[in-house]
Every structure is written in structure tokens, then in C-alpha cells.
Amino acid sequence: MSLKVVIIGGGSSYTPEIIEGFIKRHRHFPVSAITLVDIVAGKEKLEIVGQFARRMIRKSGAPIELEWTLDRQEALIDADFVTTQIRVGGLSAREKDERIPLSHGVIGQETNGAGGIFKALRTIPVLMEICHDIQKICPNAWLINFTNPAGIVTEALLKYSPHKKVIGVCNIPFNMKNSVAEMMNCPANDIQIEFVGMNHFVFGKRVWMSGKEVTGQVLQKLIHQEGDYSPANIVSLGWSKEFLQALGMLPNPYHQYYFQGAAVLEKDLQAYRENGTRAEVVRKVEKELFIQYRKEELNEKPKELENRGGAYYSDAACSLMESIYNNTGDIQTVNTMNNGCIPDLPNDAVIEVNAVITRDGPQPLTVGPLPPSVKGIIQQMKAFEELVIRAARSGEYTHVYQAMVMNPLVQNEGVARQLVDELLEAHKEFLPQFN
């Protein structure tokens, strides 16, 4: 039986990691064909990554046919799984998402705050087109989305696209689980974390090790800074004893933007002055990676890829596809419809939640009411995400402004207007709905 995976955004520097994931899992997830897809602007990178991926597959001996193309619709024929890892506007768009907010004294980050809003505005219409193609060409395929902001994009697709076999994944819960295992000196499979919230705003409500609850012990280790689960793109500032004790849950690395905003802004402004924005750092990392990828003797994923900030993305995505294919019924953390899991949020909201993975998709596990300490801010963040999705679909200035002024990292009506005006102008090439 043939099993085909299509990787949209195939020229990404992340692609070798997902190829490695397919190679490692080939006995249980026998992919026979992989097609990498990209756009004209990414043609050179697609060719480099394609040749490198072929060398990786050849070395492994796995019977996988790999090809690459700029024709997305042709690629989607007979696909069983489609993954999306795109960046509309490339790193130069990310740089604007970071630089423009910082110039107004506001945190600029690619998936949070003003930058995250505009990344979503550029991305949602493109993913909607992709979903229309999938529904028409390979309607039985699962779309595994790890294009950021993953939660907002996944909610937009599940609510408004014709294709409903959509699941969002993120590396943060995966990072947290692996890092907690390191802190507790045990295998990652021994750790289970109950997550509550949504993508990039999820909390670890309870932690178990081999079935025994150890939330308090993990919090103590965080208090004493005996562990950290920040990805390469977020430098941890650590958490105070008072905050962790009051919260009683594990924060995720992105929470520092909301609960340590002044310190993060100061750090980001200093980094901006000394080294440029994170986009510029990533550009250097990517340049080095593609120098490596070009080497004909290279046939395995280079260690330097971990500096890219997305480590474990592909592990999360590959594990999810393998479990759907095999109907394993194991528990993974995904972005999917709430459907009553958290009664304090709308049923059609997308949350980041533990789910039993079956061939029919994720069956989310009930979380129950939001803890009082975070109920208000999670509801605010979800309402804000809904405003972003509405703006991405309508192309109306007022809707973007509403989303901007209601974002907790902005919440200043004058600054919000300046940000909207400057970012709309900066990204107009990639925002046709506003022209």
C-alpha cells in the first residue's frame, strides 16, 4: 500500500528534521512517497533541500521516493498527509514584524503581539487556499499544520475552510515534556502533563511521572532554576518563587511576554541594538545551514539545526501522523476544536489539549473549568484571537485595529493605530485582502 506525504514549504531549513522523522519511523509508518512543494521565490532552497533529503534517504536505505515541485495542485494528487510549514513574506517579513513594534516601545515577536497579528493576517488567506485545494484534490488527507501562529491558523481553517481534517501542532508542549523528564531524570515517556489553554498560551496544569503526580516537585525545581524548557528562540528569564507558587502550574516560555513584559522588552531592545532582531539572527543560522546542506558528503541532519528554534516540531508532527495511520489511541498534545473540553471557552474555539489519537483524528480529553488564576486572561486571549481571524478574512481596517488594541502586549489606542498603519504599509504586498 502506498503512503504519500506532501510537505508544503518544502524548501524550509526545517525539512531535513521531518525527513529524519520519517526515516526513523519507517517500520511503523511506511511512507513510500514524499513530495516537497514551494513557491518560485523558494526554488533554489527547494532544490538544495531536495537533493540533501535524497541523500539522507539513500543513506538510510528506506524505500522512499522523494521529489520536489513548484506545482502544489499536482503534488497533492493521492496525498494521505499534508504538512504546512510556510512563512508568507519570508524572513524579511518577520524582521518587519519585530522591528516596527520595537521602534514604538512594544514587544515585536513573530507569533505574539503586533508581529503575531500580522503574521496571521498574511498566513490565513494562503492556508485557506491550500485547504480548498486539499478538499478538491485529496479530500481524505489530513492536514498537519505547524505554520505559526499555529493555534490561530488552525482555528481559522477548522471554522471557515471547506476541509475539516486539520490538526495543529507545536513544539512547546513537546519541549516541556522532554525538559521535565530531564529535570526528573527519567525517560520522556514516563512524563505526562495535563495542558490547559491554547497555543503559545498553554499552562501545564498537572504533571505525572509513571502515574504519580509530581507537579509540586517540578515547580520546586523551576523555583530553584534546576531546569528550563525554553526553545532556542526564547531566552528564559527564569520565574520568581512567588509567581510559580501562586500559579501552581507550569508556565510555558511564551508567558514571559505577558508576565515579564518590561524585562523582555528591555532585553529585546538591547539585543536589537547589538545583534538586530531574532529574524536577523535566524537569517545567519539559515545561511550557515544551507552552506552545510549543499555539501554533497552531508547525508544526515546537522546538529546546527537545533539552533533554529523549532527543534521537536517534526517529532511532534511525525508522531501524530504515525498514530493516525496506525490508529494507536495514544495521547498527544494537539491544537483542535474545544467541543466542551473547557466549558469556559466556545465549543468551536481551538485549544491546545491532550487528545487520544485515532485514525478519525484527535479525541480531546476533558480539562474542565479554567483555573481561577488564569481564567480571565485565557478568555481575553481567545477573544483576541477571534478578532485576528475576523480581520484576516474581512480585510477591514477597523477589524485589524480592534485586534491590535485588544492585544495584551499593546493595549494602547494611539500606539495601536501607529502599528496598524505602519505594518499594513510594510506588508501590503502580502495583504491583498486590504488593498
C-alpha positions in Angstrom: 0.0 0.0 0.0 1.4 3.4 -1.0 1.6 6.2 1.6 2.2 9.7 0.4 3.2 12.8 2.3 3.3 16.3 0.8 5.4 19.0 2.6 4.3 22.5 1.7 7.1 24.8 2.4 9.5 22.0 1.5 12.4 24.4 1.0 12.4 25.3 4.7 15.6 24.7 6.7 13.4 22.5 9.0 12.6 19.9 6.3 15.6 17.7 7.0 14.3 17.2 10.5 10.9 15.9 9.3 12.7 13.7 6.7 14.7 12.2 9.6 11.4 11.6 11.4 10.0 9.6 8.5 13.2 7.6 8.2 13.3 6.8 12.0 9.6 5.7 11.9 9.6 3.9 8.6 8.9 0.4 10.0 5.7 1.6 11.6 4.9 4.5 9.3 5.9 3.2 5.8 5.9 6.4 3.8 6.6 5.4 0.1 6.5 8.9 -1.5 7.3 12.4 -0.3 6.8 15.5 -2.4 8.3 18.8 -1.3 6.4 21.9 -2.6 7.5 25.5 -2.5 6.9 28.8 -4.4 9.0 30.3 -7.2 10.9 32.6 -4.7 12.0 29.4 -2.8 13.1 27.4 -5.8 16.8 27.4 -5.1 16.4 26.4 -1.4 13.9 23.7 -2.5 16.4 22.2 -4.9 19.2 22.2 -2.2 16.9 20.7 0.5 15.5 18.2 -2.0 19.0 16.9 -3.0 20.0 16.7 0.7 16.8 14.9 1.6 17.5 12.3 -1.1 21.0 11.7 0.3 19.5 11.2 3.7 17.0 8.7 2.4 19.7 6.9 0.3 21.9 6.5 3.3 19.1 5.1 5.4 18.1 2.5 2.8 14.4 3.3 3.3 12.4 2.7 0.2 11.0 6.2 -0.1 10.7 8.1 -3.4 11.3 11.8 -3.0 10.6 14.6 -5.5 10.0 18.3 -5.4 7.9 20.8 -7.4 6.5 24.3 -7.6 3.1 22.9 -8.7 1.1 22.5 -5.5 -2.0 21.1 -7.1 -0.1 18.4 -9.0 1.8 17.5 -5.8 -1.5 17.0 -3.8 -2.8 14.2 -6.1 -3.1 11.0 -4.0 -1.7 12.6 -0.8 -2.5 10.9 2.5 -1.0 13.6 4.7 -0.1 17.2 4.0 2.1 19.3 6.3 2.4 23.1 6.1 5.5 25.0 7.3 5.3 28.2 5.4 6.4 31.8 6.1 4.5 34.3 3.9 6.9 37.1 3.0 9.9 35.1 4.3 12.4 36.3 7.0 12.2 39.9 5.7 8.6 40.0 6.7 9.5 38.6 10.1 12.1 41.3 10.5 9.4 43.9 10.0 7.1 42.2 12.4 9.9 42.5 15.0 11.5 45.9 14.2 8.3 48.0 13.7 6.8 47.2 17.1 10.2 47.6 18.9 10.5 51.1 17.3 7.3 52.0 19.2 8.4 50.5 22.5 6.3 47.4 22.1 7.4 43.8 22.1 7.9 42.6 18.5 7.7 38.8 18.2 6.7 36.6 15.3 3.7 34.9 16.9 2.8 37.2 19.8 1.7 40.8 19.9 1.7 43.1 16.9 4.1 40.8 14.9 1.9 37.7 15.5 -1.2 39.6 14.4 0.4 40.5 11.0 1.9 37.0 10.5 -1.6 35.6 11.0 -3.1 38.2 8.6 -0.6 37.2 5.9 -0.9 33.5 6.5 -4.6 32.7 7.0 -5.7 33.5 3.4 -2.8 31.4 1.9 -3.7 28.4 4.1 -7.3 28.8 3.2 -6.4 28.4 -0.5 -4.3 25.3 0.4 -7.3 23.8 2.2 -9.5 24.5 -0.8 -7.0 22.6 -3.0 -6.8 19.7 -0.5 -10.6 19.4 -0.3 -10.8 19.3 -4.1 -7.8 17.1 -4.9 -7.2 14.8 -1.8 -10.2 15.2 0.5 -9.3 12.3 2.7 -5.8 13.7 3.5 -5.0 15.0 7.0 -3.5 18.5 7.1 -1.0 18.8 9.9 -0.3 22.5 10.3 2.8 23.8 12.1 2.8 27.1 10.4 2.6 29.8 13.2 0.7 31.2 14.8 -0.4 27.6 14.8 -3.5 27.9 17.1 -5.0 30.9 15.3 -4.3 29.5 11.9 -5.8 26.1 12.8 -8.9 27.7 14.3 -9.4 29.8 11.1 -9.2 26.7 8.9 -11.4 24.5 11.1 -14.1 27.2 11.3 -14.0 28.6 7.8 -12.3 26.3 5.3 -14.1 23.5 3.5 -11.5 21.0 4.7 -12.1 19.8 8.3 -9.3 17.2 8.6 -7.0 19.8 10.1 -4.8 19.4 13.2 -2.3 22.0 14.6 0.9 21.0 16.3 3.5 23.0 18.2 6.9 22.0 19.7 6.3 23.8 23.1 4.3 21.0 24.8 6.8 18.5 23.4 9.7 20.7 24.7 8.1 21.0 28.1 7.5 17.2 28.4 11.1 16.4 27.4 12.6 19.0 29.7 10.5 18.0 32.7 11.8 14.4 32.1 15.4 15.8 32.2 14.6 17.6 35.4 13.2 14.5 36.9 15.9 12.3 35.5 13.5 9.9 33.8 12.6 8.8 30.2 10.2 11.3 28.4 7.6 8.5 28.1 7.3 8.4 31.9 6.1 12.0 32.0 2.5 13.1 31.3 1.5 16.8 31.5 -2.1 17.9 31.5 -2.2 21.1 29.4 -4.8 23.8 29.7 -5.1 26.9 27.4 -4.2 27.5 23.8 -1.2 27.6 21.5 1.7 29.7 23.0 -0.6 30.4 25.9 -0.8 27.0 27.4 -0.2 26.0 31.1 1.0 22.7 32.5 -1.9 22.1 35.0 -0.6 18.8 36.4 2.4 16.6 35.9 2.6 12.9 36.5 5.7 10.7 36.5 5.0 7.0 36.0 1.4 7.6 37.1 2.3 9.5 40.3 1.6 13.3 40.4 4.8 15.3 40.8 3.5 18.8 39.9 4.9 20.2 43.2 8.3 18.7 42.8 8.6 20.1 39.2 7.6 23.5 40.4 10.2 23.3 43.2 12.9 22.5 40.6 11.7 25.5 38.5 11.8 27.8 41.6 15.4 26.7 42.2 16.2 27.0 38.5 17.2 23.4 38.2 15.7 23.2 34.7 14.4 25.1 31.8 12.3 24.3 28.7 12.8 27.3 26.5 13.4 26.8 22.8 16.4 28.4 21.1 14.4 31.5 20.0 13.3 32.5 23.6 15.9 33.3 26.2 14.5 32.3 29.6 14.5 35.0 32.3 13.5 32.4 35.0 10.4 32.7 37.2 10.0 34.0 40.7 9.1 31.8 43.6 6.0 33.9 44.3 4.7 33.6 40.7 5.2 29.9 40.5 3.7 29.2 43.9 0.7 31.5 43.2 0.2 30.0 39.7 0.5 26.4 40.9 1.1 25.3 37.3 3.9 25.2 34.8 4.1 28.4 32.6 5.4 28.0 29.1 8.3 30.0 27.7 6.0 32.4 25.8 4.3 33.5 29.0 7.3 35.7 29.7 6.0 38.2 27.1 2.8 38.6 29.2 4.1 38.2 32.8 7.6 39.7 32.5 6.8 42.2 29.7 9.0 45.1 30.8 12.1 42.9 31.3 11.6 41.2 28.0 11.1 44.5 26.2 14.4 45.8 27.7 16.2 42.6 26.8 14.8 42.7 23.2 15.7 46.3 22.7 19.3 45.6 23.9 19.5 42.6 21.5 18.0 44.7 18.7 20.7 47.4 19.2 23.6 44.8 19.5 22.7 42.0 17.1 19.5 43.1 15.3 16.2 41.2 15.7 15.7 37.5 16.0 14.9 37.4 12.3 18.4 38.6 11.5 20.0 36.0 13.9 17.9 33.3 12.2 19.0 34.6 8.7 22.6 33.9 9.8 21.8 30.5 11.1 19.9 29.6 7.9 22.8 30.8 5.8 25.1 28.5 7.6 22.6 25.6 7.4 22.3 26.0 3.6 26.1 26.0 3.2 26.0 22.7 5.0 23.0 21.3 3.1 24.9 22.0 -0.2 27.8 19.7 0.8 27.4 16.5 -1.3 29.0 14.4 1.5 26.4 15.5 4.0 23.7 12.8 4.4 22.4 13.3 7.9 20.7 16.2 9.8 23.4 18.6 11.1 23.5 19.4 14.8 23.3 23.2 14.0 19.6 22.8 13.0 18.8 22.8 16.8 19.8 26.5 16.9 16.9 27.3 14.6 14.4 27.3 17.4 12.0 24.7 16.1 13.5 21.6 17.5 10.9 18.8 18.1 8.4 20.3 15.7 8.9 17.4 13.3 9.0 14.8 16.0 5.5 16.1 17.1 4.3 16.1 13.5 5.7 12.7 12.6 4.4 11.1 15.9 0.9 12.5 15.1 0.9 11.1 11.6 2.2 7.7 12.7 -0.5 7.5 15.4 -3.3 8.4 13.0 -2.1 5.9 10.4 -1.8 3.1 13.0 -4.9 4.1 15.0 -2.8 3.8 18.1 -5.0 5.5 20.6 -2.0 7.1 22.4 -2.2 10.5 24.0 -0.5 13.6 22.3 -0.9 17.3 22.7 -2.5 19.0 19.7 -4.4 22.0 18.6 -8.0 21.1 17.9 -11.6 22.1 18.5 -12.6 22.6 22.1 -16.0 20.8 21.9 -16.7 21.3 25.6 -13.3 20.2 26.9 -13.0 23.6 28.6 -16.6 24.9 29.4 -15.3 28.5 29.8 -14.4 28.7 26.1 -16.6 28.5 23.0 -17.1 24.9 21.6 -15.6 26.0 18.2 -12.5 27.6 19.8 -9.3 25.8 19.0 -7.4 24.9 22.2 -4.0 23.1 22.9 -5.1 19.9 24.6 -4.1 16.3 25.3 -6.0 14.0 22.9 -6.4 10.3 22.2 -5.1 10.0 18.6 -7.1 7.7 16.3 -7.5 7.2 12.6 -10.5 9.5 12.8 -8.3 12.2 14.3 -7.8 13.6 17.8 -10.4 12.8 20.5 -9.6 15.6 23.1 -9.6 14.8 26.8 -11.8 16.9 29.0 -9.9 19.5 31.0 -12.8 21.1 33.0 -13.2 24.7 34.0 -10.3 27.0 33.7 -8.3 27.6 37.0 -9.4 30.9 38.5 -5.9 32.3 38.4 -5.8 32.2 34.6 -9.4 32.1 33.6 -9.7 35.8 32.7 -6.5 36.1 30.7 -7.1 32.9 28.7 -10.6 34.1 27.8 -9.2 37.5 26.8 -6.5 35.9 24.6 -9.1 33.7 22.9 -11.4 36.7 22.3 -8.3 38.5 20.8 -7.6 35.5 18.5 -11.1 35.6 17.2 -10.7 39.3 16.3 -7.5 38.4 14.4 -9.2 35.7 12.4 -12.1 38.1 11.6 -9.6 40.8 10.4 -7.7 38.2 8.2 -11.0 37.3 6.5 -12.6 40.7 6.2 -9.6 42.9 5.2 -11.2 45.7 7.1 -9.0 48.3 8.8 -11.4 48.6 11.8 -11.1 44.9 12.5 -7.3 44.9 12.5 -7.3 47.9 14.8 -9.7 46.2 17.2 -7.4 43.1 17.3 -4.3 45.3 17.8 -5.7 47.5 20.6 -7.2 44.4 22.4 -3.9 42.5 22.4 -2.4 42.4 25.9 1.0 43.4 24.6 -0.3 46.6 23.0 -3.5 47.9 24.7 -2.8 51.5 23.8 -5.1 53.1 21.4 -2.6 55.6 19.9 0.2 53.1 19.6 -2.2 50.5 18.1 -3.1 52.9 15.3 0.5 53.7 14.5 1.4 50.0 14.5 -1.6 49.1 12.2 -0.7 51.9 9.8 3.0 51.1 9.5 2.6 47.3 9.4 -0.2 47.5 6.8 2.1 49.6 4.6 5.2 47.4 5.3 3.3 44.2 4.3 0.9 45.4 1.6 2.5 43.1 -1.0 1.3 40.1 1.1 -2.1 41.5 2.3 -4.2 41.6 -0.8 -7.4 41.5 1.2 -6.6 45.0 2.5 -5.9 46.6 -0.9 
